Amino acid sequence: MRNFLPILFYFLLGGLLVGCDSPPSDGNVASAQLPTASDRHILGASDTNSRSINQPTDTAKSFVFPYNFKEPVKRIEMPHELREISALSFYKDDLLAVVQDEKGKIFIINTTTGEVEQENKFAQKGDYEGIEIVGDLAYVLRSDGDVYKVEDFLSEDTKVTKYENALRTKNDAEGLGYDPKKNWLLISCKSSPHLGDERGYRGHRAVYAFDLANQSLIRKPYLLINIAHLEAGLKEGNLTHISKNIIKAIGSDVTFQPSAIATHPITGHIYVLASVGKLLVVVDQKGEIIHLEKLKKKRFNHPEGICFMPDGTLFISNEGDNKDGSILQFEMSEGVNE
């Protein structure tokens, strides 16, 4: 009996330690127990058909990043009023819709001339971190998770509806994208991945979906990025095209803090941008992390926004810090990953 008790103690202790590292497995939520080249993730987590990726695929090795970040095609300097530019979205033609941190205004930027063509107030001052144009509507994200639907967003008859949801200030919601197939807004969280008192996603960064059909937040994460498993995949060499120097940049939970998210209009890949950590993570439609792009601080001093034009042209906005903000334009390589 004396010999059996120590064995029982260590057996129970081991079970507790394993349980602490694993997010809950409740039907559609993928359990993240074994590191592979991909993070354990969920895409469309409210769907009964959502899939867990348990084995690395060859997608990461065959993927060719279709942008050259060494030099942008164009750098658009922002006026002083947009020094704190925090997000942008394709509007139409050569026009982008942008917001900034402090003012409840939507600005329209002409990417050809670099001029502000129009601006319109939709709300009082606040910490606005995301914008997405969907059809004739503008959706704006505040950092506490509130979503604003703005109708006639450039007219004097603007109509605004605010949707409160389960996201809170602790989540620090900073990125707003769009999934056209499901008609969902995508909200990336810079800080806590948990809703309310829920627990189990420690060590992850979460992306939640806001269903535009019923104007409500889906409580299960749309995407989970597991920092430890990503690091393990890099160490194992499964993502061989990625420099192992990046491991140092994402070695802790607090380093990768997403600030923007967008869906590529041609490939359907999800681009998650992090100002803190200076990383761009590319995820395919199966949830496999297929590329990491380290961002040079000299060029991307404070990247806070990302969006695409329908032809794949990429725009990344930088807050100005001690100088004016900017938007960098990158052209997509022809015939790559279409």
Secondary structure, DSSP 8 states (H G I E B T S, - for coil): -TTHHHHHHHHHHHHHHHHHTS----SSS----S--SS----SSTTSTT-----S--SHHHH------TTS-SEEEE--GGGTTEEEEEEEETTEEEEEESS--EEEEEETTT--EEEEEE-SSS--EEEEEEETTEEEEEETTS-EEEEESTTSTT-EEEEE--S--GGG-EEEEEEETTTTEEEEEESS----TT----TTEEEEEEEETTTTEE-SS-SEEEEHHHHHHHHHTTSSTTS-TTHHHHTSSTTT-EEEEEEE-TTT--EEEEEEETTEEEEE-TTS-EEEEEE--TTT-SSEEEEEE-TT--EEEEE--TTS--EEEEE---TTS--
